[in-house]
Amino acid sequence: MKFRYAIGILFLLLQVGSIGYARFIPERYFCWAPYDEHTYYTISVKINGQLLSEQDIKKRYHYQAVGWEPRAIDNVFSLIRQYETRNRIEDHAEVQVIYRTNGHDEKVWSFSKK
């Protein structure tokens, strides 16, 4: 019976630790808290100097090129960064995300693979 209690306490401690850790990383995806950021964004991509259409961007990242992100915008950055670094395509991609979070000033995030 003591073993069951130890397992239960360990499980709960791991949960609390995971929630605490998640509150301090940019993605904050697993925080178990309401999403407190609303970000409007536009993704533009140039491949070998050629600008991709919104449809091509959606095919590339499986994500809308223009839209609204209810979670942290870092989720979008992470998705793009993962695609561009894990796929060994030598296409000289230049990605730019223009975004505005919670009505604040517009910001720009860039990623270049040359």
C-alpha positions as CSV (number, residue, x, y, z in Angstrom):
1,M,0.0,0.0,0.0
2,K,2.9,2.4,0.8
3,F,4.2,1.8,-2.7
4,R,0.9,3.0,-4.2
5,Y,1.0,6.2,-2.2
6,A,4.6,6.8,-3.2
7,I,3.7,6.4,-6.9
8,G,0.7,8.7,-6.5
9,I,2.7,11.4,-4.7
10,L,5.5,11.1,-7.3
11,F,3.0,11.5,-10.1
12,L,1.5,14.6,-8.5
13,L,4.9,16.2,-7.9
14,L,5.9,15.5,-11.5
15,Q,2.7,17.3,-12.7
16,V,3.3,20.3,-10.5
17,G,6.9,20.5,-11.7
18,S,5.9,20.3,-15.3
19,I,3.3,23.1,-14.9
20,G,5.9,25.2,-13.2
21,Y,8.5,24.6,-15.9
22,A,6.0,25.3,-18.7
23,R,5.2,28.7,-17.3
24,F,8.8,29.9,-18.1
25,I,9.3,28.6,-21.6
26,P,8.3,30.8,-24.6
27,E,5.9,28.3,-26.2
28,R,3.9,27.8,-22.9
29,Y,1.8,25.2,-24.7
30,F,1.3,22.8,-21.8
31,C,0.6,25.3,-19.0
32,W,-2.9,24.3,-18.2
33,A,-3.9,27.9,-18.1
34,P,-6.1,30.0,-20.3
35,Y,-4.4,31.4,-23.4
36,D,-3.7,35.0,-22.5
37,E,-2.2,36.1,-25.8
38,H,-4.1,36.9,-29.0
39,T,-1.8,37.5,-32.0
40,Y,-2.6,38.4,-35.6
41,Y,0.1,37.4,-38.0
42,T,1.1,37.3,-41.6
43,I,3.8,34.8,-42.9
44,S,5.7,35.6,-46.1
45,V,8.2,33.3,-47.6
46,K,10.7,33.7,-50.4
47,I,12.2,30.6,-52.0
48,N,15.3,31.4,-54.1
49,G,14.0,35.0,-54.3
50,Q,10.5,34.0,-55.4
51,L,7.6,35.0,-53.2
52,L,5.3,32.1,-52.3
53,S,1.5,32.5,-52.4
54,E,-0.6,32.0,-49.3
55,Q,-1.7,28.6,-50.6
56,D,1.9,27.5,-51.1
57,I,2.8,28.6,-47.6
58,K,-0.1,26.6,-46.2
59,K,1.1,23.5,-48.1
60,R,4.7,24.1,-46.9
61,Y,4.0,24.5,-43.1
62,H,0.4,23.0,-42.9
63,Y,-0.6,26.3,-41.2
64,Q,-2.4,29.4,-42.4
65,A,-0.3,32.1,-43.9
66,V,-2.5,34.9,-42.5
67,G,-4.4,34.4,-39.3
68,W,-4.9,34.6,-35.6
69,E,-2.9,32.6,-33.1
70,P,-4.6,32.2,-29.7
71,R,-1.5,30.8,-28.0
72,A,2.0,32.3,-27.8
73,I,3.3,33.4,-31.2
74,D,6.4,31.3,-30.4
75,N,4.4,28.3,-31.4
76,V,4.3,29.7,-35.0
77,F,8.0,30.5,-34.9
78,S,8.8,27.0,-33.6
79,L,6.7,25.4,-36.3
80,I,8.6,27.3,-39.1
81,R,12.0,26.8,-37.5
82,Q,11.4,23.1,-37.2
83,Y,10.3,22.7,-40.8
84,E,13.2,24.7,-42.2
85,T,15.9,23.0,-40.1
86,R,14.6,19.4,-40.2
87,N,13.8,19.2,-43.9
88,R,16.9,19.0,-45.8
89,I,15.6,21.1,-48.7
90,E,18.3,23.4,-50.2
91,D,15.9,26.1,-51.3
92,H,17.3,29.2,-49.6
93,A,14.2,30.0,-47.7
94,E,13.7,33.5,-46.3
95,V,10.7,33.6,-43.9
96,Q,9.2,36.7,-42.3
97,V,6.4,36.8,-39.8
98,I,4.8,40.2,-39.1
99,Y,2.7,40.0,-36.0
100,R,0.8,42.1,-33.4
101,T,0.1,40.6,-30.0
102,N,-2.7,41.9,-27.7
103,G,-3.0,45.1,-29.8
104,H,0.6,46.2,-29.1
105,D,3.0,47.5,-31.7
106,E,3.7,45.4,-34.8
107,K,6.8,43.2,-34.6
108,V,8.8,41.2,-37.2
109,W,10.4,37.8,-36.8
110,S,12.7,36.5,-39.5
111,F,14.3,33.2,-40.4
112,S,16.8,32.7,-43.2
113,K,18.2,29.5,-44.5
114,K,21.0,30.3,-47.0
